[in-house]
Amino acid sequence: MPSPLAERPCRWRVRRLATPLAAATLAVVVGGCTFPENRSELHAKSRPIGALGPGFIDPEKPPPPEGMIRPKSGSWDAVHPPHGYRVVLLTAGSDAATRTLVTAVNHWAEAEHVRLETVATTEAEAVDGIVQAIDLRHDLVVCAGNALVDALALVTASYLDQQFLVVGAQLPEPTANVTAAIWAGASSRGREVPDTAVSFDPDSFTPDRAGAAIRAGVASVLSDLTGIVIWLD
């Protein structure tokens, strides 16, 4: 009789070493990872309601992969998710900064009538949490909490057909499916680039900044401007 793993078309096999991810010693082995159907076939291409306003990007100089833009405040306000848009909120940590991000995402989802599911994990279990969020097969995975950065850097490049939006942090080398919305005090890059007072300041995580990050980030993803860093002034 085939094992449950044999029945699934795609599965991560995760092996933890003697020390946790908190010590950066998590090994992940990916084998034969394929989906029975392309995500683009499972979900009609998401088209935004509305369009980006002047000042979001320079049309003459679109951002390169991994490039940074500094959009004009409010240039994303006219962009809204289409009906039926589905989002997973992936979160790790219970610190005040992460709670502020989570609250902002929930308020945004309620205001935009977005279907939102939450996957709460820990830093030590972050890879499992990311895989759980991917398995929900939603349009976007929104990641809140800089404790997720190292695990996201490990996993996201293997799921290029899943869009991710990181709010309040960024990956050191994001792939085309990972967009980040950051600001001064909220630009952590995980352990690869140690935090400073400039890259992580808990007091900078205000409801207004977090709300702008989720709205600007989603507007960028919906407008096919992905794999970039959005710096909010």
HUPEZI-V288883 format. One record per backbone hydrogen bond with DSSP energy under -1.0 kcal/mol. CO is the residue of the C=O (numbers start at 0). NH is the residue of the N-H. Records with the same first field share a line. If there is no record, write none. Layout:
CO: NH + NH
This chain:
2: 6
8: 33
12: 28
14: 26
19: 22
20: 23
26: 14
28: 12
37: 40 + 41
38: 42
48: 79
52: 55
54: 71
57: 60
63: 66
66: 228
68: 230
71: 74
73: 76
74: 52
75: 78
79: 48
81: 84
84: 114
85: 138 + 139
86: 116
87: 141
88: 118
89: 143
90: 120
94: 98
95: 99
96: 100
97: 101
98: 102
99: 103
100: 104
101: 105
102: 106
103: 107
104: 108
105: 109
106: 110
107: 111
108: 113
114: 86
116: 88
118: 90
122: 125
124: 128
125: 129
126: 130
127: 131
128: 132
129: 133
130: 134
133: 136
139: 87
140: 164
141: 89
142: 166
143: 91
144: 147
145: 148
147: 151
148: 152
149: 153
150: 154
151: 155
154: 157
155: 158
158: 161
162: 140
163: 178
164: 142
165: 180
174: 177
176: 163
178: 165
179: 229
180: 167
181: 231
182: 185
184: 200
187: 169
195: 199
197: 184
198: 186
200: 203
201: 204
203: 205
205: 209
206: 210
207: 211
208: 212
209: 213
210: 214
211: 215
212: 216
213: 217
214: 218
215: 219
216: 220
217: 221
218: 222
219: 224
220: 223
226: 65
227: 179
228: 68
229: 181
